[in-house]
């Protein structure tokens, strides 16, 4: 039974989610999982989400920023809260062996966005059905192309906030590895900035039998990759968090041809602008130095690509949401893990000056967690399939709590008009 001392938002959230159509939501999730769509191609997913939101009574708009969906439910005077779910899948070949595994070759919901859409749908339906308990305005966003980093900005550039009201607060959540049943919150910096960098090394191509007549960009690129590993270890202070990954290296067309160019793609994760700037400067310096040492005929090209900002929760808003989550999900289920090195474009969706809260929902099935090697939490955490793994398979037991986190978070912002005497927890 819910304690009589529980907040109105917590009591009402439990009331509104006491009888969720769980089999229907699970079937909806399985259908989305079977039919993943890559970034910018989320046509079927968007149509499925729009259909459910329209049926629940929302005014819906499709095609924002490509395949984005927005929905509005006006329910009297009160605050406006935005709930967002991303919709895109990844170019990953699924290896889970699930009976509802992807039917699309080379594509998979390996990051849980199908679960995000399911949570948003369940929350939207529960809040619409219980509109007599709250007042205000709900804005729901189904966002495309989070994985490529451009979906949020594309929706805003396409006039999202000319079609829906500007929110007073924005909320979002993400499936994450970890034993199902926890809801990590950070009242401040929660996710890192991400910066893509491309380097082109210019050599002098020629026959593989006569390397002395060439300047081999492959060898230079290999030295460059090795030397780049020293940027974080030797130029960034231990107190500063940073990650540099070489995600791609490409060169050549045949076994016996020394190519004229080699291409390297990097990704940086940083938690401050100063560290980002120092890393970019170091990359430029090292690339230039290696090419000079190799006698390359021209300077390397260093191009800064897609960048995502740090995600910094509004501390007061996040503490409020974390508190209501503790009431709804139970003591000990909410904790502060500190900032992650992952990145997100959710901040690009939120208008300047609007406070937001973003949190995680751990989703590893109990059997998978128990079977993972290791004796402590971190050993197991690193052993279980993570986001972007071909074996990432969230536990369906998270469907109900994932809906409840959104419903209770929204109600913490909206004006709650009434609560019941008691509510049963599931």
C-alpha positions, 0 to 999 in steps of 0.5 A, a space after each residue: 500500500 502507498 503510505 499516506 505520507 506520499 506526495 500527491 504526484 507519487 500517489 496519483 502516479 501509482 493510481 494511474 498506472 495501477 492497471 496498465 495494459 501490460 500485455 498490450 504494451 509488451 506486444 507493442 514493444 516486440 513489434 517495434 523491436 522486430 522492425 527497427 529503422 535507422 536514423 532518419 528513416 523511422 517512418 513506420 515507428 513514427 506512424 505507430 506512435 502517432 496512431 497510439 497518441 492520436 487514439 489517446 486524445 492528443 493533437 499530433 503532428 508528424 514529419 517534423 525534422 524528417 520523421 519526428 512526431 509531436 503531440 499535445 494534450 491541453 488540460 486546463 491551466 497549469 505548467 507545460 511538461 515535455 516528455 521525449 523518446 528517441 525512435 531510431 535503431 542502429 546498423 547492428 546485426 542482432 545476435 540475441 536469439 530472441 523470438 522477437 528479434 529484428 527481421 531487418 538484416 543489419 539493423 537492430 534496436 541495440 540501444 533500447 529506443 524501442 523501449 523508450 517509445 513503449 514507455 512514452 506510449 504507456 505514459 501518454 495513455 495513462 496520463 490522458 486516461 487520468 486527466 481529471 487528476 491533473 491540470 496543465 499541458 503535456 507535450 510529447 516528442 518522438 525524436 528521430 536520429 538521436 544516434 547520429 546526433 542530429 535529430 533533436 536540432 532538426 526538429 527544432 530547426 523545422 519549427 517544433 516550438 511553433 507547433 507545440 507550446 514551449 515547456 516549463 520543464 523537459 524530461 527524458 530517460 534511457 535504458 541502461 545496463 545494470 540489474 533491472 530495478 534501479 533509476 540512476 539520477 545525477 543532479 548536474 552533469 550526467 553525460 559528456 560532450 561528444 566530438 567527431 574528428 576526421 583526419 586525412 593523411 596525404 601521401 604519395 601513392 605508387 607501386 607496392 614493389 617500390 615503396 622508396 618512390 612513395 610516401 606511404 600514408 598507411 604507415 603514417 596513419 598507423 604511427 598517428 593512431 598509436 601516438 594519439 593514445 598518449 593525448 589522454 594519458 599524457 596531456 589530460 590531468 587525472 582529475 579530468 575525464 576524457 576518452 579518445 577513440 579511433 573508430 575507423 581507419 581506411 586506406 588503399 584498394 589493392 594488395 600491391 598499391 600504396 595509396 595516396 591517402 589514408 583516412 582516420 575517424 576519431 571520437 572525443 568524449 569530454 566533460 568540459 570545454 577546456 579539455 575538449 579544446 586542449 584535446 583538439 589542439 593536441 590532435 592537430 599538433 600530432 597529426 601535423 608532426 607525424 606528417 612532417 616526420 614522414 615527409 608527406 607532400 602536404 599538411 593533413 586535413 583535420 575536420 571537426 564534425 558532429 558535436 554534442 554538448 554536455 548534458 547538465 541536469 537542472 539540479 533542483 528539477 532533477 532532485 524533485 524527479 528523483 524524490 518522486 521516483 523514490 516514492 513510486 519505485 521504492 527506497 534504494 532504487 534511486 542513486 547518483 552514479 556520477 557522470 557517464 562518458 556517453 553522449 546525447 542530443 536531448 539538450 539540443 531539443 530543450 529550449 534555452 533556459 528550460 530546466 530538464 531532468 534526464 535519468 537512466 532505467 537499468 534493464 539487464 534481465 536477472 538471469 543475465 546479470 546473475 550469470 555474468 562473470 565477476 563478484 562485484 557490481 562493476 565487474 558484472 556491469 562491464 560483463 553484461 551486454 551494453 547499449 550498442 551490443 548485438 546482444 543488448 536485450 532489455 528485460 520486459 519487466 521494465 515496461 511498467 516501471 519505465 512508464 511509472 517514472 515518466 508518469 510520476 515525473 510529469 505529475 511532479 511538474 503538472 498541477 495534481 488536482 486530486 489523489 485517491 486514499 490508497 494505491 496498490 504498488 505492482 
